[in-house]
C-alpha cells in the first residue's frame, strides 16, 4: 500500500485540519454495512469541496490524502475497507 494511503497519515496533519475532518466524519450517518455507493476517495473529495473556504488559509487548503481521510474515518468510529496488511 502506498504510504499516502496509510491511515496513520492522519496523525501528521495540523490540528485545524484534523478537527475539520473529524467534524465532517462525525456529521456523516453511520450505517450497519459498508456504503457501496461511495468510496473513501469519493468522500474525501466531498470534504475538500465542503471545507475549501474554511481551510483556505491552511497549508494545502482543504486537500487531504486518501490515507488521511481513512484515518479520520477510523478515529470517528467507522469501519474502513482496504486496510489489508495493517497491524
Long-range contacts (C-beta under 8 A, 24 or more apart in sequence): 1-84, 1-85, 1-86, 2-67, 3-67, 4-65, 4-66, 4-67, 5-65, 5-66, 5-67, 5-70, 5-82, 6-67, 6-71, 6-86, 7-67, 7-68, 7-70, 7-71, 7-74, 7-80, 7-83, 7-86, 8-67, 8-71, 9-65, 9-67, 9-68, 9-71, 10-67, 10-68, 10-69, 10-70, 10-71, 10-72, 10-74, 10-75, 11-71, 12-68, 13-64, 13-68, 14-58, 14-59, 16-55, 16-58, 17-55, 17-58, 17-64, 18-72, 20-47, 20-51, 20-54, 20-55, 20-62, 21-47, 21-64, 21-68, 21-69, 21-72, 22-72, 22-75, 22-76, 24-50, 24-51, 24-72, 25-72, 25-73, 25-75, 25-76, 25-78, 26-76, 28-76, 28-78, 30-77, 30-78, 34-79, 34-81, 40-66, 40-69, 40-70, 40-73, 40-80, 40-81, 40-82, 41-66, 41-69, 43-69, 44-69
